[in-house]
């Protein structure tokens, strides 16, 4: 077979007709002695799942990092010399000993420990938190009336902010005094200091741990927070089947397309006066406020995003100019426009570090797509007409910045990840704050990820490619290895023992000349007397990317199992996916699913024409947006796709959440045809045979069970046969108590039976 594993540039199998196919005799001579992969290997024991090392944090000196070992032991590692490693044994009670997360105060005199954690939604949790004091070796609970959410040290480590039952509190760790900042918090009505469901789901940054709605000022004298009034937001009911005579019912606020969103407001609390300074001006009832930031000199900056999400403003608070509104008894804090960003489609807001204020108090960095590619710009804070400035473009080229790691102001450098040298790869770069040439830190292809120490002298470097499990090093700023954390030799050995085949990349053109990227896994030896069935595994949603030169240690093992059973597994990134500039990503605007479906159908026709392929045995499956796409493909591409499997699919965008869907589709009032033309419900009569499987978690808070029920109803009305599996008390991930293995047992059986 023809393949190229020397680069990640995607120009690997331009024409697949040159593949050498071996006869059955050669296959026999090859002596296939590899072990068979089982579902238990994949989803019970996770045998092939790689490790990236212990969870650790860098210390403020930048030369040490800390990892939790066991039984309350913290291992202090010296980046420069392993002989200088040491350990600290925390004096903890049995209750606290099992903590699952730790965070240092900035002065590193205290440690915040999280215990008894309960998941709420995708990012949020309820937990009991404890503070460990290194000076006194004592531990105290943060709050004893119930589990807390969002607990954060003040910058000097003397106080904590936390949320309990939708109200914001401050605890003074010296006096032990707890001050309740807000008192109007109530379930399904008012939330203070933590995001509502749609903000958490749709505005959490890809490079963070959830959307943050409470921020300490750098000097610790003020606390800014967002208040969510979700009173008018419709409720979504959930039914829980727990062995009682009647199901337990719950509900939460979920704004669907065109429905009322939470009305948000930003408030400023002054710890010196122990009073509210006021509420920021500038937000209309339909506006979003997805980010709060502070400048280095304690000025609050609020991000305002209109509901259509095509205009984003940065507003600087002016707390010294307070307006008293006697009508509603509110102190209003005026704001000044710092910057306005507009886009005909939508303004990208995925990164936590889209906005970074420098400590010199004169400049800030901003990520923008105004050139057609995501790049970093420098602005000045000194001007009063910032809205009219163009900014200085610090990164340039036909590639997207995919992560921003931070700024080393001392040396005038900043660090970022870019989709270079191809959209399939990720490399780490050092940029120059003064506009000088960038320096490539990680020259090889594949996917490079980094986490920098506070001084930027060192960074954790994780590298993998499509066929190599992650290698984790700690490096200096020249990418010279100082410590090896993990090479995943165990996984490499297992790949050989079980005969894993290598992932191959390919490209093919659409009729308009647009080139799409794909990958495939095929049996190691192809029999010229056979034609092979093909299973597409796709996601395809906006700004996603499944075709990347990066190791897949989770779903990849199931793919390898299918290859052992004689299937070819492929994935193709359709138009609308990421790392190829804004034009490629935003061409699906107002027609979400149309071009995506067309591209997958074209890909299936292309692959079906290859000499080793059976064009009559092509299937597709996916989860969430991927489930939507597989459903759309089996209906609109019924002459190409023989079977499809959909897990937790959207079946009509009008039933998905407001922030996500309106970003790409606007509302049904503005774009009724776009919604109807791209809803699989309206094409149920095109299904051929009984080759469609749909699965869903009944208590999915994200893509609701309703979406599958409506699809089932449409298929019944069209007199179409299908199969369905549903999972009680499971959310969008369908896991826990054997659910994952159960689901993939069905998916595997369906592939074997229908393809």
N, C-alpha and C positions, 0 to 999 in steps of 0.2 A: 504494500500500500504506500501511497505517497503522502508524506506528512513533513512538517517542518516544526521542530521544537526549539529552534535557536532564537526565536524572537516572539514578541506578543503583538505583532503589528496587524494580525488579522488577515494577511494576504497569503493564506496557507493552502487552500485547496481550490483555487479559483475555478478550475474545471475538474470535477470529480471523475470524469470519464477515464482519466489516466490511471485509476486505481488498479493494481494488479490483483486479480482474483485467483485463489489457489483451489485446485480440485480436492475432492473428498479424500483422495489417497494422501495428499500432502498434510491434510488435517490429521489423519490417523498417525502419520509418521511423526507429527509434532509432539505426540505423546502428552496429551492433555491430562496432567496429574494434579491440577490445582484443586484446592478445597472448595466445596460448595458454600456459597453465602446463604444464610437463612434470615428470615424475618426477625428472629430473636437477636441475631448478630447486629442487625440494623437498628431495631427499635426497643429492645429490652436491655441488652448489654452495651449497646452503642460501641461495639468492639473497634470500629474503625475511626472513631471520633478523635481528632487530634487535640492535644493540650497546648496552651500557650503560656503555661507557668502559673504560679500562685498569684492571687490578687494582691498587688502591692501599691504603695504610694511613695513618691519621692519626698524626702525631707526638704526643708527650706534651704539648707546649705547646698542643695543640688548634687552633692557627692554621695549621699546615702539614700537608701530606700528601705521601706519597712514592709514586711509581710507577716500576716498572722499564720502561725503554724498550727497549734492545737493546745488545748487546755490553758488558754489565756497567755500563751507565749508569743511575744513579738520578736521576730528576727530582724536585727539591724544589719543590713548589708552595706559594705563599702564598695562603691562602684570601681574604685581604683585598685583595691587590694583585698582579696578574699580572706587573707590572714587576719585582717582587722575586723572581721564580722563579730558581732556580739548579739546578745539576746536580753530581753526584759520579760520577767514573769509578772503578769498582772495579778494582783490579789483580788480575785473575783468570786462572788457566790456562785453556786451551781446554776442559778437562774440566769445569770449574766454570762457565764462561761461559754454558752453556746451561741454567742453573738454571730451574726452573719454579715455584718458590715461595720467598718470602723472609719472614723474621720478625725484628723487632728485639728485642734484649734490652730490659728495662724502662728501663735508663739510656741506651739508644740508642748505646752504645759498640761493640756487636757486632751482627753480622747472621748469622742462620742461613739457609743456602742449601740447597735440596733439588735433587738431580740423579738421573738414571737411575732414574726412578720406575717401579715395577711395581705395578699394581693387584692387591690380594689379594681383597677382597670389595667390598661397596658403598662403604664409606668408607676402609677400611684400605689402606695401601700399604707396600711395601718400597722403600727408597731409600738412596742415599749422601748423607750430610749433611756440610756444611762450615761452619766458623765463620770469618767475616771480621772482623778487628779493625780498626776505623777508626783507632785510634791508631798501630798499627804497619803498617797496610795489608797485613798478612799473612793468609794463608788456611791453615787446617789441617783435615784430616778429623776428624770426630767419632770414628770407629772404623774400623779398617782390616782387620778379620777377616771382614767381610761386611756386607751391607746391614742397615740398622736400621729399627725401627718406633718411632713416637711419640718424638720428640726434643723436649725442652722446656727452656728456660732456667730457672734458679732466679730468684726475684724480683730479686736483686741482680746477676744476669748473670754471676756468677763460676763457675757450675757448670751442667752439663747432666744431665738424666735421660734415659735411652733404654732401649729394649728390643732385645735381640738373641737370637734363637733361644729366645724365651719366657722369658728371664731379664732382670731389671732391673739396670741399671748406673747409676753416677754418675761423671761426669768432672769433675775440677777443672781449669778452664781456665787457672789460673795455674801450677800444678805439673805439669799434664798427666797427673796420676795418675788411673787408672781403677779404680774399686772395684766389684766385682761384688756386688750386694746379695742376689740369690737364686741358687741353684744347682740347683734341682730342676726347672726348666723342661724340658719334653720335648714333642715334637709329638704331638698327639692324646691328651695326658695332663694336663700341668700348664702353665698360662699365668700368667705374672706381669706385671701392669702394663698389659696390653691386653685388650680384651674378647674373649670367645669369639664364635662365629658368631651365635648367637641374640641375645646382648646387643647386638652391633654392628648387627644388622638391626632389632631391635624396640625397643631402648632408646636409640638415637641420637636426639638432640633435633632437632626440625624447624628450630630456629634455631641449629644448630651444625654442626660438621664431623665428627661421629662421637662415639660414646660415649667418655668419658674415664675411664680406670680408674687413673690415677696423678695425684696432686695435690701440688704443693709447698705447704708452709705459708707464710703471708704473710711471715714473717721468714726463710724459707729454711733453717731449722734442722731441719726434719722433712719426711719424704716419706711420704705415705699411698698405699697401692696395694691393689688387689683381686687376690686369687689365685683362679684358676679351676681346680678339679680336675674335669676332664671325662673321667676314666678310665672311668666307668660309662655315659657317654653313647654310644648306638649310633652307628656310623659309616655315612655315606652314600657309596657308591662312585660314581665318575665315570669314563667311558671317553673317551680322547682319541685321535682318528684322525689320525695325523701322517705317514702314508706308509710306516710300517714294517710288517714282516710281522705283528706283533701290536699291538693297540692298547695305549697306555700307560694304566695304571690308577692312579687316585689316590683318596683318601678323606678325609673330614673329619667331625668330630663334629657331628651335627645332631639335636637332640632333637625328636621329633614328639609329637603329642598323647599324654599319659599316660606318656611315657617319662622316663627319668632326665635331669634337668638337671645342669649343672655345680654342684658344691658350692662355694660361694664363701665367702671369708673376707677380712676387711679387716685389713691389717697396717700398723704404724707404725714407721718407721726414724728413728733419731736421728743426725744428722750430727755432733753434738758428741762423742758417745761412740762413733760408728761402730758402732752395734749396734741390733738390733731392740728397740723398747720393748715390743712384744707384739702380740697379736691381739685385736681388739675382741670383746666379748661381745654376744650378742643375736641372732645369726643362726642359724636352724635350717637343716638340710640342704636343705629345699625352698624356702627364702626367696630372693628376688631382692634384689640391692643395685645399683640402677641409677644412683645418684649418690653422689659424695663432695663435701663442701663444707668450707670452713674459715671460721670467724668471723674478724673483723678482729684479734682478740687471740690467734690461733693455737690455737683449739679446733676439733678435728675433729668434723664432723657426718656421720653415715652415714644414708642413706635405706634403710629396710627395707620391702620389699613382699612380702606373702604370695603364694603361688603362684596363688591364685584372683584376686589383684590387686584385692580389694575393701577392703583395709586397708593403709594406708601410715603408717609411723612415722618420725619424725626422732629419732635417738638421738645424744646428745652424749657424746663420749668423755671419760673421766676418767683420763688417763694417770698422774696422780700417785697413783692407787690401783690398783696392779698386784697381781693375784692369781697366785701361782705354783702351777700344777697339776703336781704331781710325777708323776701318772699318765702324762701325755702330754708332759711336759717343755716345757710352754708357759707363757709369761707372758700372762695374760689381763688385758685392760684393761676395767674396768667401764664401762657406759654408762648415761645417764639419759635418760628420755623427755622430749623437748621438745614434741612435737605428734603427735597421731594424727588421721588423716583416713580416714573410711570412706565407702563408697558401695554401695548395693544391687547395682549392676552392676559397676563397676570405677572405680578412681581414675585420673584422667588424669595422665600423666607425660611428655607430649610435649615440653614446653618445657625448655630448659637453664636458663632464669631463673625456673623455678617457685619457687625459693627464693633469696633474696638477703639476705645479712647486711650491715647498714649499718656504716660505719666508726666510728660513735660507740659501738660495742660494747654498745648497749643495746636495739637493735631489729632485727627482720628482717621482710621482706616475703614473702608466701606467696600463690600463686595457687590458688584453690579454686572448685569448682562447687557448693558447698553451697546457694547460692541458686537453683540451677537454671541459672545462667549462669556462665561463667568470669570471675572477678573477682579483684582484688588486695586482700589484707588485710595489716594491720600488726599485729605482735606485739611484746611486750616480752620481752627476754632476762633481765630481773632477777628475775622471779618463779620460785619453785620449783614452781609448779603450772600450768605452761603448758598441760598437757594438758587442763585444765579451762577455759581461756580461750576466748572466742568470737572474739577478734580484732576489729580495727576495719576495717570495709569501706571501702576508699579509692575504689573505683570501683563505681558502681551503675547498674542499668538492665537492660532486657531485650535485651542484646546480649552477645556474647562478646569477651573480650580475646584477640586472636590472635597477639600478639607483645609481649614486654617488653624494652625497649631499655636500661634502666639507670636509675641514680639520681644526681641532682646534689644531694648533701647540703648543699653550701655554700648553695644557694638553697632547699633544702627541696622540690625538685621531682623527679618521676620521669616517664619517657616510655614510651609504649606505643602499640600499634596495636590498633584495635578494628573489629569488623564493623559499622560505622555509615556512613551513615544506614540502610543495609539490609544484610541478610546477603550481598548480592552485592558490596558495597563494602568498602574498607579505608581508614581514616583514621588520622592520627597525632595523638595527644593528649599534653598535658602535665598530669600530675596533681600534687596537693599532698600532701606527706607528713603534714601536720597535718589532713587531711580536708577542706580547702577545695574550692571548685568547680574542676573540670577545665577546661582551655582547649584548644579545637580549633585545631591548627596548620595543617591542610590542609583547607579547607572544601569543595572541589569533590568531586564523586562520582568513581567510578573506584577504582583500587587505588593506594594510596600506601605506599611502603616507605621505611625510613630506616636509616642507619648513623650514629651520633653520634660526634663527636670526644670525646676523653677528658675535656675540660672542659665538654662539652655546650653550648658556645657556638655550634657549627656542626653541621650534619648533611648527609649525602648524601641527596638526596630523589629517589626514582625514582617517576614517575607514569605510568600508562597507563590506558586504558579499552578496552573491547571492540573499538573500531575505530580506536584511535590507538596507534602504537608508543611504546615508553617514551621519556619525556623525563627526562633526568638533570641535576639541578642540585646545586650546593652552596649551602646556605641558612644564614641565621642562625636563632636560636631563634624569630623571628617569621615564618619561612618566606619572608623576602625573599631573592631570588636574588642571590648574590655571584659565582658562576661558572656558566656553562653547559658541561656536559661533553659532552652528546650530545642532539640532538633527533631523530635518526634520519630526517633529511630524505630520505635515499636510499630508505628503505623506504616512506615516504609517497609518493614519486614513483613507485616501482614499483607500489604499490597502484593508482594511477590508470592507469598504462600497461597493466596486466594486468586492469583492470576488476574489482578485488575488490569484492564486495558487502558491505554492512554487516550485522553480527551484530545480530539483534533478540532481545529478551528477551520471554518470555511467562510467564503463570501459568495453572494450571487446578486445580480442586478434586477431591479424592478423595471417595468416597461418605460418609466420616465427617466431611467438612468441611475436612480438612487440605489446605492449598494447597501445591503443588509449583512450583518454579521451573525454567524451561528457557530455552534459546536456540536459534535457528535461523538458517541461512544458506539463502537461496533465490535462484534466478535473478533478475537485476535486473528483467526483464520477464516476467510470467507470461502464458502463452497460454490464453485461456478455452476453447480447443478441446482442451486437453491436460489430463491428470491426471499429477501428478508423483510419482515414487518418492521414498521417504524412507529415509535411512540414519541410524540412531541411533549415536552415538559416545559411549560411557559408560564410567565407572569404577564409581562407586557404593559403594565400600567405606567402612568406618567412618571418620567424621570427614574424609572427602575432600570435594572440591568442584570440579566441572567447570563449573558455572554461576556464573561470577564475572565482574564487570565489569573484566576485565583482558585485556591483549593476549596472543594466542597466536601467536607467531611461528614455531613449529615445525610442529605438526600442523595449525595453521590454514591453512597454504599448501596442504596436500593437500586439506583441506576445500574450499578455493576452486577447486581443480582439478576436484573432483567436481561442484561447482555449475556450472562451465563446461560440463560434460558433461550437464547437465540434471537433476541430483539435488538434493533438499533434504536438508541435513545438520542434525541436531538433537542436543541433549544435554539430559537431564533429571536433576536431583539428586533421587534417591529418599529416602525416610525412611532414617535412619541416617547421612546425610551431615552436614557440619559447619556451624558458624557460626549455628546456630539453637537453641542451648540444649541442655542435657543430655537433656531428655525426648525431643526429636526425634531426637537422635543415638543414644540408648540403648534406644529402643523395639524394636530388632531383637535384643536380648539373648536368647541361647539358641536363636535361630532365624535364624542368619546366612544371608541369601539369600532368605528367605521374602517379607518385605514388599518388599524391593528388587525381586524379580522381579515381584510383583504390581503394583508402581507403574509399572514400565517397560511392562508389558502394558497397563495402564490408559492410560498416556501414548500408546502406539501407537494404541489405539482412539480416543482423543480427537483426535489429529492426523489419523488416517485419515478422520475425519468431516468434515474441512474441505473446502470446495468445490474447492480446487486439488489435493487429495491423491488419490493412487491407493491405496485401502485394501488392494488385493491385491498391492502392491509395497512392503512395508515390511521393512527389514532392520536388523540390529543387529550391532555388532562392539565388541570391547574387548580389553584387554591385562591380564594378571594377574587381579586381582579383576574387572576388566571382561570378561576372557575367561570367567571363571566365570559372570558375570551374563549374557553373551550366550548361552552354552551353556544355562543354565537357562531363558532366555526362549524359545529356539527349540524347546525340548521342552515346557515347561509352557504356552507361548503359541503352539503350533503353528498355531492357527487365526488368529493375528494376524500373526506374523512369518513372512515367506516365506523368508528366508535369515539365516544368522548366520556370523560369523567370530570365532574365538577364538585369541588369541595367548598362549602360556604360561599356560593357565588352571589354576586349582584345580578338580578334579572331585570330590574328597571331602575335606572339611576334616580328617578324621582323619590325612591324610598331610601336613598342613602343620605348621609349627613350633609348639612348645608355648606359648611366651610370647604370640604373637599370637592363636592360635586359642582357647586356654583363657580368655583375657581376655574373649572374646565368647561362647564356647560351653561353657565348663567342659570336662570330659573326657567321653569316650565312656561311661565307667562311670556318670557322673552324668546324661548327657543323650543316651543312645543314639538316641532317636527324633528329636531335633533334628538329629543328624548324618545319619541315613538319609533323613529327609524332605526334606533340602536338598542332597542329593548328586545331581548330574545323572546319575551312573552308573545310578541306579535308575529313570530315566525315559527311557532310550535308545530304548525301543520306541515312543516318541511321535514320533520324528523323521519328518517327511513329505518325501519326495523326496530328492534328493541335493544339498541346498542348505546343507550345513554344511561349513565349512573349519576345520581345527584345525592350528596351527603351534606349534613349540616348539624351543628350543635344547637340544641333547642334553646339554650340560654346565651346565645351569642349576642353580646352587647354591641358589637361593631356592625357586622352584616347580619341583619336580623333573620331569624327563622322564617319570618314572613316572606322573605325573598324566595325561598325554596318552596314554601306552601303555594305561593301565587304561580310559580312555574309549574308545579305539579298540577294545579287546577287547569292551567292553560293546556297542558298535555292531555289531560283527561277529556276536556272539551273537544280537543282535536282528535280524540280516539287513538292516541299514540301510546304504545307500550314503553315502559322504562323501568328502571330499578332505583330504589332509594334506601338510604340508611340514615337514621337520625340518632343523635347522641344526647340523651337527657342530661341536664345539669352540666353541660360542657359549653365552653365559650368558643371564641373564634379559632383557638388553637387546637381544640379537640384533643385533650391530653388528660392524663391522670386515671388511675385505676384501670389500666390495660387498654384505654381508649385508643392510643396511638397505634399499638400493634394490631388491635382489632380492625381499625380503619384500613391500615395498609395490607392486612390479610385480604380484605374485600377488594381493594384496588388491584392487588396482584392477581387474585382469582379472576377478576373481571377482564384484565388484560389477557390472561391466558385463555379465557373462554371466548372473548369477542374479537381478539386480534390474532 
